[in-house]
Amino acid sequence: MPELQEPDVQPTSANSEPSDELPPDEVTPGEDPQLTGLTGLFALKPESADAIKGQDVTFLAKVDSSTLMRKPTVKWLKGKWLDLGSKAGKHLQFKETYDRNTKIYTYEMRIVKVADGDAGGYRCEVTSKDKCDSCTFEVSVQAVEEQQQDNILEAFKRSGDAGEDAGDLDFSALLKKREKKQQRAPQEEVDVWDILKAAKPCDYEKIAFEYGITDLRGMLKRLKKMKTVEPKKSDAFLKKPEPAYSVDKGRRIQLSVEVADPDAPIKWLKNGHEIKPSAKYVFESVGNRRTLTINKCNLSDDAAYECVVGDDKCFTEVFVKEPPVTITKLLDDVHTVVGEKVEFEVEVSEEGAHVKWMKDGEELTKESAASKYRFKKDGKKHILIINDATKEDIGTYFALTNGGESKAELEVEDKELQVLQSIADLTVKASEQAVFKCEVSDEKVTGKWFKGGVEVQPGERIKMTHIGRTHKLTISDVKPSDVGDYTFVPDGYALSLSAKLNFLEIKIDYVPRQDPPKIHLDTSGTGSNNTITVVAGNKLRFDVEISGDPPPVVCWMKGNKTVSEAEGRVRVETRKTLSSFVIQGAEKEDEGFYSLTVTNPAGEDKAELFVKVVDVPDPPENVKCTSVGENCATITWDPPAFDGGVPVKGYLMERKKIGSSRWTKLNFDVYESTTYEAKKMIEGVLYEMRVFAVNGVGISQPSVNSKPFMPIAPTSEPIRLLVEDVTDSTCALRWLPPEKVGPGGIDGYIVEYCKEGSDEWVPANKKPVEKNQYRVKDLPVGEKMLFRVVAINIAGRSPPATLCQGVTIREIMEHPKIRLPRQLRTRLIKVVGEKVNLVIPFQGKPRPVAAWYKDGVPLEDRSVGTRTSEVDTILFIRSVERVHSGTYTLAVQIENMEDRADIRIQVVEKPGPPVEVRVTDVWGFNASLEWKPPKDDGNAEIIGYTIQKADMKTKVKVGNSSLPFIFT
């Protein structure tokens, strides 16, 4: 292969004509370059071997994968083109193993029972992404040396497996081996390629055989390229470009030639296509020198180039080398705490480059990392994200490219819990409320409360809450027994917060003035019966002023349940002269009667309220299309099951086409009815409808979509309605489909009838029938009836097709008739053991009675079966015998009318042997025979005889003839 030239540097080799004979690894223009020996991937290369014919031979190749980004791929080839992977089987066997300790792949090719055709040159190629390597080896086949047999009798063998007397004698083992002739003196070397280039194509095979070339296809391929590449000798070029150039990706390269005629026009071609001047391809002409400059080379510029002057050409190749991807920004060490998010960021020199992440020597992939790790690319930046770091993530992380690597350490420590607000000592009076409150840094942390070392259990007076980072212990109606040391211990942390509860007992001998409690309830804005209305989801806060001395105790209740003053969605907030009832985010369950009671030693006062929660209504139900027209449809629905507590004002409708996501509003003003006719639709297009309910609060969610419907017009009436059959209680009708059907198709037909002179039509079938015929049953005998048929589809009923005249319901007499098949009109011949299955149709009204006879006697043979339906009869015999031969007669009868048909069946079998065979005369090589007919002719006429003769020695019968016969 010619030496590759770096850009903007003079070529290292002088211009020369291409040699006729190319070395095996040389790359010619137009052929993919072989990267043999470019990288040392082989740890062990396969070696050439001398194989003995009929024995096995094995070749081994080992590849070190410790520096590879991907698993290597190996190909075994014979010659230059034959991929042996497609020939794998009993003769060629391949095996692959991997050693995890040494990271070495071992590839084995085994040739089982080597043959002469296995001789030749082989090549082993290994590739891994942008790296490759190859090596060649030879296989020569030697014949097995045979020893001269000591016993000459063993050389006499017969072919075949029948013993000593079988087959022909084989004397091949006695033939002497010729001594090898002495090799002639070495002749002068001959260039085979010169001979081939000068020879005619019809002589290629002869020359290849003469000079020992076995790879004929590879020879033709190489010869074709040599003829294509070889330039004609001319004086058009004074200086030609180098055979090959090499340039780094993104750099500039110049291809120069010198021409003999400074005014001669030239063309530059890339892979056979002409190059046009542009910012990328710049043409220069200075004197006799012509230059092609390629700016910012990329991988598409890796190609074969030609310079054409008239009929003369010169060739060169440009190889674009892709620079390795380097790391421009290294990884930084990370120190974090448990539960935090960690990001490792690295920046590389090229966008879209492949970066491999590893932890402590193990690769991190999307499959192995699962949801623990995420990989992110942003231009040249590559980021490894670790969600919720744990101590198991501690280690060394690597980012690897094909041009460098970077590593960083990750340290993870336990997260410390900080106390934002500690609990404080409390001093309370009897019946008052004590609240211990603390706040920590982590809202996920839970904990326990202890009193004097004993865990506090929740009860009616004691409540424990955990909202966000705040933990509370609330003790209502404090008693002297509640005094003690209280401690809060967070779960999982060696931390505790303590405080003391003190009890203050006050004795008052003075009895102050007492005023009875009073509720000052203002219901002017709440409507009648102290009703308070709130919209679902909104907040309700109702403030009530109270008075009394001493300050009264306030109690809000819903039914028999007391509303708690603790924090919650429904709660009570009480001050000295004001009690507030609060519902945070009202729900339907909050609706009902509430009572407010205030008490003190001087008395009691009570008030009742009704809280009404209103909401938007539920969606309408059972939306459906009841009828359709050519461009309209009628839609109905049921009111919502729940009106939201406010009467429904009306409805809004929307429609859309099937397959579309865009809904079209049909009305902007509220529509009060539950039936709506949608118009301006396209016939034959499927639509869906949905409906919204509207009340004083707002608009409901949309209803469930209606079933798809299609605006279509009803079909035209059925045509050609006629009567097919009439009996004493039924009438069979037949008709043709309507001429105009439309896109809705036909769902079926409804048949109706009425008495002549009446207009009361009675449907004969409840469900539409799909066939174009129907038999109306249970009709009154002797009545004159009218019939009509309508077509049904999604649009409704079509106009009716009516019979012009009435039909009298009575039985129509039809003579019986047997329709004997053509093949049964002659004698039916069957061989003993065969099956007989005869189907014979007949007709007649009313239904004829069928009877079978054999030879004039009613058929009573149980081996002969018969089966009769309304329109045909069947005679079947599973296995016929000669006794079944005879004339079978079928008779069909209606009252005194009858029809008959005869079927003649003949059952035959092979005749018996001729008798009294004798030789009447013998002369020369001839013999005359005579015999008598067989005693049993097989129930058929004897049509001839077959004569055979046999050699008494071999017992082989030959000869075949019929009377008269003389064997010669």
Buried (B, 14 or more C-beta within 10 A) or exposed (E): BBEBBBBEEEBEEEBEEBEEEBEEBBBBBBBEBBBBEEBEBBBBBBEEBEBEBEEEBEBBBBBBBEEBBEEBEBBBBBBBEBEBEEEEEEBBBBEEEEEEEEEBBBBBBBBBEBEEEBBBBBBBBBBBEEBBBBBBBEBEBEEEEEEEEEEEEEEEBBEEEEEEEEEEEEEEEEEEEEEEEEEEEEEEEEEBBEEBEEEEEEEBEEBBEEEEBBBEEBBBBBBEBBEEBBBEEEEBBEEBBBBBBBBBBEBBBBBBBBBEEEEEEBEBBBEEEEBEEEEBBBBEEEEBBBBBBBBEBEEEBBBBBBBBBEEBBBBBBBBBBBEEBEBEEBBEEBEBEEBEEBEBBBBBBBEEBBBBBBBEEEEBEEEEBEEBBEBEEEEBBBBBBBEEBEEEBBBBBBBBBBBBBBBBEBBBEEBEBEBEEEBEEBEBEEEBBBBBBBBBEBEEBEBEBBBEEEEBEEEEEBBBBEEEBBBBBBBBEBEEEBBBEBBBBBEEBEBEBBBEBEBEEEEEEEEEEEBBBBBEBEEEEBEEEBEBBBBBEEEBEBEBEBBBBEBBBBBBBBEEEEBEBBEEEBBBEBEEEEBBBBBEEBEEEBBEBBBBBBBBEBBEBEBEBBBBBBBBBBBBBEBEBEBBBBBBBBBBBEBBEBBBBBEBBBBBBBBBBEEEEEBEEBEEEBBEEBEBEBEEBEBEBBBBBBBBBBBBBBBBEBBEBBEEBBBBBBBBBBEEBEEEBBBEBBBBBBBEBBEEBBBBEBBEBBBBBBBEEEEEBEEBEEEBBEEBEBEBEEBEEEBEBBBBBBBBBBBBEBBBBBBEEBBBBEEEEBEBBBEBEEEBEEEBBBEBEEEBEBEBEBBBBBBBBBBBBBEEEEBEEEEBBBEBEEEBBEBEBEEBEEEBBBEBBBBBBBEEBBBEBEBBBBBBBEBEEBEEEEEEEEEEEEBBBEBEEBEEBBBBEEEEBEBEEEEEEEEEEEEEEEEEBEBE
